[in-house]
Amino acid sequence: MDIVSFRALRGPSGQALLREAANLDVSEKALLTAASRLRERHDPALVAAALTQVRLRERARAKFGDDAARMYFTQAGLEQSTRASVAAHRARRFAERLPGARVLELGCGIGADLVARARAGLPGEGVELDPLTAEVARANVSALGLDDLAIVRVGDATGEEPNPFDAVFADPGRRTARGRVFDPRSYEPPLDVVLDMAGRVPAACVKVAPGIPHEAVPEGAEAEWVSVGGDVKEAALWLGELAGDVGRRATLLSSDTDPQVWTLTPQGLDEPDVRAWGRYLYEPDGAVIRAHLVGEVAESVGGGLADPRIAYVTSDRLRPTPFASAYEIEDVLPFSVKRLRAELRRRGVGVLTVKKRGSAVDVERLRRDLGFTGGRASRRGAAALTLVVTRVGRDPVALLTRPVA
């Protein structure tokens, strides 16, 4: 989709076509038929743009909910955008600590964070290098009725002067034609360049990859890792007046829709104890692991680690916590495919879930070797089991467990 087609799509005839396309079956199998039908009466380039939007809007529902039906996307823009729940979470901190602040966003993409802050009452400007992406962001601001609070313009983030603004939000590119970028020095712009710009205003937030090394977090900043529904989505560095009084935190959103929010911060604890397997296994949330807060989870459940280098907590106590999933350990066995296959058969296991940590085992191959296929393969029989493959020291072990509600 080019910028000319996109602009045409926003005109009256383009909007009519978009509504028509939204009522057609645009699944992979039916896409060619839908395209042929529309091309009989409409410009092919405009048809392609409309069908692209309809398909992207359907995919975007997972990130943006009902707003997706009114928004516009590019494929790359959708993939790299902040999901609405996380953007709203971030916007709340801006609004609470800097009410009414004017925010400059460097690399606004399709405008997800810009929209969230505008909805929180914060005026701002978004700068985007790619003209089509900027046009899409501008369309989203307008479609969601936020023209009086947010504007988007084309520009190079590295050439911006942030001083007239109260705060900066930056989302440097972390994806190239070759895939994701993990080294902060390879961000576009590089992280040190963004941090230099952010340091010119009283407050800033920089979106970074969840895998950012802790040593790359600048002194005085607060690093926050965020998960939604148990999946780590992203991380951010809070700077200046937006930074908290802790260096790192894990934030868990229960879901994308009206989420509960839980936050875990360092408690100044010693390293967690190393102990034998207890009655329960706790699997910390990924954000907790990224934030190096597994010890805090171990303390909260009265447990320790079976291996000091692996983020599995074990305890004899069952204590509810939003920061880890609990499993009751039924047996701990030396890892052996032959023995496991026999044990699963003896127990009449019909549904098998396999988890691993600290093990090089190929999960899909292990399922096949054990007589199961698929993500949660089932066979006749009511018994269900979660197999956890890990190690203690150099010894591979297999834990037969069941989830605890």
C-alpha positions in Angstrom: 0.0 0.0 0.0 1.4 3.4 -1.0 0.6 6.8 0.4 -1.5 7.8 -2.6 -3.7 4.8 -2.3 -4.0 5.3 1.5 -5.1 8.9 1.0 -7.7 7.8 -1.6 -8.9 5.2 0.9 -9.7 8.0 3.4 -11.9 9.8 0.8 -15.7 9.3 0.4 -15.4 6.6 -2.3 -12.6 4.9 -0.4 -14.6 4.8 2.8 -17.6 3.3 1.0 -15.3 0.6 -0.5 -13.8 -0.1 2.9 -17.3 -0.6 4.4 -18.1 -3.0 1.5 -14.9 -4.9 1.9 -15.5 -5.3 5.6 -18.7 -7.3 4.9 -16.9 -9.8 2.6 -15.1 -13.0 3.5 -11.4 -11.9 3.3 -9.9 -15.1 4.7 -6.9 -16.6 2.8 -9.1 -19.0 0.8 -11.7 -16.4 -0.1 -9.4 -13.4 -0.6 -8.9 -13.8 -4.4 -12.7 -14.1 -4.9 -13.3 -10.9 -2.8 -10.6 -9.0 -4.7 -12.0 -10.0 -8.1 -15.5 -9.0 -7.1 -14.4 -5.6 -5.9 -12.2 -4.9 -8.9 -15.1 -5.1 -11.2 -16.3 -1.7 -9.9 -13.3 -0.1 -8.3 -9.7 0.8 -9.0 -7.4 -2.2 -8.3 -4.9 -0.2 -6.2 -7.8 1.1 -4.0 -9.2 -2.4 -3.7 -5.8 -3.7 -2.6 -5.6 -0.9 0.0 -9.1 -1.6 1.3 -8.6 -5.4 1.6 -5.2 -4.8 3.4 -7.0 -2.6 5.9 -9.8 -5.0 6.5 -7.4 -7.9 7.1 -5.1 -5.8 9.3 -8.0 -4.5 11.4 -9.0 -8.1 12.1 -5.5 -9.0 13.3 -5.4 -5.7 15.3 -8.3 -6.6 17.5 -6.0 -8.6 19.7 -4.0 -5.4 20.4 -6.6 -2.7 20.1 -10.0 -4.3 20.8 -13.0 -2.5 19.4 -10.9 0.5 18.4 -9.3 -1.6 15.6 -12.4 -1.3 13.5 -11.9 2.4 13.2 -8.1 2.5 13.0 -5.6 2.2 10.2 -2.5 0.1 9.9 0.5 -0.9 8.0 1.7 -4.5 8.5 5.0 -3.3 10.0 3.3 -0.6 12.0 0.9 -3.1 13.5 3.6 -5.6 14.4 5.7 -3.0 16.1 2.9 -1.0 17.8 2.3 -0.9 21.5 -0.9 -2.8 22.5 -3.6 -0.5 23.8 -3.6 -1.9 27.4 0.2 -1.3 27.8 0.0 2.1 26.2 -2.8 3.1 28.5 -0.8 1.8 31.5 2.1 4.0 30.4 -0.1 7.0 29.8 -1.5 6.8 33.3 2.0 7.4 34.7 2.5 10.4 32.5 -0.8 11.8 33.5 -0.3 11.2 37.2 3.2 12.6 37.5 3.1 15.2 34.8 -0.6 16.4 34.5 -1.1 18.4 31.4 2.4 18.0 30.1 3.2 18.5 26.4 5.0 15.3 25.2 7.2 15.0 22.1 7.1 11.4 20.8 10.1 10.4 18.7 9.2 7.6 16.3 5.4 7.5 16.9 4.7 4.6 14.5 1.0 4.3 13.9 0.2 6.4 17.0 -0.7 3.9 19.7 1.1 5.6 22.6 0.2 9.1 21.2 -3.5 8.1 21.3 -3.3 6.7 24.8 -1.6 9.8 26.2 -4.2 12.1 24.4 -7.0 10.1 26.0 -5.3 10.7 29.3 -5.5 14.4 28.6 -1.9 15.0 27.6 -1.3 17.1 24.4 1.6 16.1 22.2 3.3 15.8 18.9 4.4 12.6 17.2 7.3 12.6 14.8 7.7 9.7 12.3 10.3 9.3 9.6 8.3 7.2 7.2 5.7 9.3 5.4 3.1 6.5 5.0 3.4 5.5 8.6 3.0 9.2 9.7 -0.1 9.4 7.5 -1.6 6.3 9.1 -0.8 7.8 12.6 -2.5 11.0 11.6 -5.6 9.1 10.4 -5.8 7.2 13.7 -5.6 10.4 15.8 -8.5 11.8 13.6 -10.5 8.6 13.6 -10.5 8.4 17.4 -11.5 12.1 17.8 -8.2 13.4 19.2 -7.2 16.0 16.7 -7.4 18.8 19.4 -4.8 17.0 21.5 -2.3 15.3 19.2 -0.6 16.1 15.9 1.7 14.0 13.7 4.4 15.2 11.4 7.1 13.7 9.2 10.6 14.2 10.6 13.8 12.6 11.6 13.8 12.0 15.4 17.6 12.7 15.6 17.1 16.2 14.3 14.4 17.2 16.8 14.8 19.8 19.5 13.0 18.5 22.6 13.5 21.6 24.8 10.1 23.2 24.2 8.4 20.1 25.5 7.8 19.0 29.1 8.7 15.3 28.4 9.8 13.0 25.6 8.6 9.5 24.7 10.8 7.6 22.3 10.2 4.3 20.5 13.4 3.6 18.6 13.2 1.0 15.8 14.2 -2.5 16.9 13.5 -4.4 13.7 15.4 -4.4 10.4 14.9 -6.4 7.1 16.9 -9.2 8.8 14.6 -9.4 11.8 14.6 -8.2 15.4 17.4 -6.1 16.9 18.5 -7.0 20.4 21.7 -4.9 20.8 20.6 -1.4 22.0 23.5 0.1 20.0 21.8 -1.2 16.9 18.4 0.5 17.6 17.3 3.1 15.1 18.3 5.6 16.4 20.8 3.9 18.8 19.8 3.9 22.4 22.6 6.2 23.6 21.5 8.8 21.0 17.9 8.6 22.2 19.0 8.8 25.9 21.0 11.9 25.1 18.0 13.6 23.6 15.8 12.4 26.5 18.2 14.0 28.9 17.5 17.5 27.6 14.0 17.5 29.1 12.8 17.1 32.7 11.2 13.7 32.1 11.3 10.9 29.5 10.3 7.4 28.7 12.0 5.1 26.2 10.5 1.9 24.9 13.1 -0.9 24.7 13.2 -4.6 23.9 12.3 -6.9 26.9 15.7 -8.5 26.5 17.6 -5.4 27.2 20.7 -6.2 29.3 20.5 -4.7 32.8 23.9 -3.1 32.3 22.4 -1.1 29.4 20.0 0.6 31.8 21.4 4.1 32.6 22.1 5.1 36.2 19.1 6.8 37.8 16.6 5.3 35.4 13.8 2.9 36.3 13.4 -0.2 34.0 9.9 -1.6 33.8 9.1 -5.0 32.2 5.4 -5.5 31.4 3.5 -8.7 30.7 -0.1 -9.1 29.6 -2.0 -12.3 30.5 1.3 -14.0 31.4 3.2 -13.0 28.2 6.1 -10.5 28.4 5.2 -7.7 25.9 7.8 -5.0 26.3 10.0 -3.0 28.5 10.5 0.8 29.1 13.1 3.0 30.7 11.6 5.8 32.9 13.9 8.9 33.3 13.9 12.1 35.3 10.6 13.1 36.9 9.0 10.0 35.5 11.4 7.6 37.2 10.3 5.9 40.4 12.3 5.3 43.5 13.3 1.8 42.4 15.7 0.8 39.7 13.5 -2.0 38.3 10.0 -3.4 38.5 7.8 -6.0 36.9 4.2 -5.0 36.0 1.6 -7.6 35.2 -1.7 -6.8 33.5 -4.2 -9.5 33.8 -5.7 -9.0 30.4 -6.1 -6.5 27.6 -9.7 -5.6 28.6 -10.1 -3.8 32.0 -7.0 -5.4 33.4 -6.0 -5.8 37.0 -2.5 -4.5 37.6 0.1 -5.9 39.9 3.6 -4.5 40.4 6.6 -6.2 42.0 9.8 -4.2 43.0 13.1 -5.2 44.7 12.8 -5.8 48.4 16.5 -5.7 49.3 16.6 -9.5 49.8 19.6 -11.8 49.9 19.9 -14.4 47.2 17.1 -17.0 47.5 17.9 -20.3 49.3 18.7 -23.4 47.3 16.8 -26.4 48.5 15.4 -29.8 47.5 12.1 -30.0 45.5 9.1 -29.3 47.8 5.4 -30.1 47.2 4.9 -27.1 44.9 6.6 -25.7 41.8 6.1 -21.9 41.1 6.8 -20.7 37.6 7.5 -16.9 37.8 5.9 -14.6 35.2 8.3 -13.7 32.4 8.3 -10.0 33.5 9.4 -11.1 37.0 12.3 -13.1 35.5 13.4 -10.2 33.2 13.4 -7.8 36.1 15.5 -10.2 38.2 12.8 -10.5 40.9 12.6 -14.2 41.3 14.0 -14.0 44.8 11.0 -11.8 45.8 8.6 -14.5 44.5 10.5 -17.1 46.4 10.3 -15.1 49.6 6.6 -14.5 49.2 5.8 -18.2 48.9 8.2 -19.3 51.5 10.4 -21.2 49.0 13.7 -21.4 47.3 15.4 -22.5 44.1 16.2 -26.1 43.2 19.0 -24.7 41.1 20.5 -21.2 41.6 20.7 -20.5 37.9 17.1 -21.6 36.9 14.0 -19.5 37.6 11.9 -22.2 39.1 10.8 -21.7 42.7 9.8 -24.6 44.9 8.0 -24.6 48.3 6.1 -26.8 50.6 3.5 -24.1 51.0 0.7 -23.1 48.6 0.4 -19.3 48.7 -1.6 -17.4 46.1 0.5 -14.9 44.1 -0.2 -13.1 40.8 3.5 -13.2 40.0 3.9 -17.0 39.4 1.8 -20.0 38.3 1.7 -22.8 40.8 1.9 -26.6 40.1 1.6 -29.4 42.6 4.6 -31.8 42.1 3.5 -35.4 42.0 6.8 -37.0 41.2 10.4 -36.0 40.4 12.2 -38.4 38.1 15.6 -38.6 36.4 15.0 -37.6 32.8 14.5 -40.7 30.7 12.2 -40.8 27.7 11.7 -44.5 28.1 10.8 -44.2 31.8 8.6 -41.2 31.2 6.7 -43.0 28.4 6.0 -45.9 30.7 5.0 -43.7 33.6 2.6 -41.6 31.5 1.0 -44.8 30.2 0.7 -46.2 33.7 -1.1 -43.1 34.8 -3.4 -43.1 31.9 -2.5 -39.5 30.9 -4.7 -38.2 28.1 -3.6 -34.6 27.9 0.0 -33.6 28.2 1.5 -30.1 28.5 5.3 -29.9 28.4 7.3 -27.0 29.8 11.1 -26.6 30.0 13.7 -24.3 31.5 17.4 -24.9 31.6 17.1 -27.8 29.3 18.2 -28.3 25.6 15.4 -30.8 25.0 13.3 -30.2 21.8 9.7 -30.0 23.2 8.0 -31.1 20.0 10.2 -34.0 19.5 9.8 -35.0 23.2 6.0 -35.0 22.8 6.3 -37.3 19.7 8.7 -39.6 21.5 6.3 -39.8 24.4 3.4 -40.6 22.1 1.7 -37.2 22.0 1.5 -34.7 19.2 0.4 -31.0 19.0 0.6 -28.2 21.5 -1.7 -29.9 24.1 -2.1 -33.2 22.5 -5.0 -35.4 23.8 -5.8 -39.0 23.8 -8.7 -41.0 25.2 -8.8 -40.7 28.9 -9.5 -38.0 31.4 -6.1 -37.7 33.1 -4.1 -34.5 32.4 -0.5 -33.8 33.4 2.1 -31.0 33.0 5.6 -32.4 32.4 8.3 -29.9 33.5 11.8 -30.7 32.1 14.7 -28.9 33.9 17.9 -29.7 35.6 19.5 -29.5 39.0 23.2 -28.8 38.6 24.2 -31.0 35.7 21.5 -33.6 36.3 18.4 -33.4 34.0 15.2 -34.0 35.8 11.5 -34.4 34.9 8.7 -33.2 37.2 5.2 -34.6 36.9 2.9 -31.9 38.0 -0.7 -30.6 37.9 -1.6 -26.9 37.8 -3.1 -25.4 40.9 -5.9 -22.9 40.5 
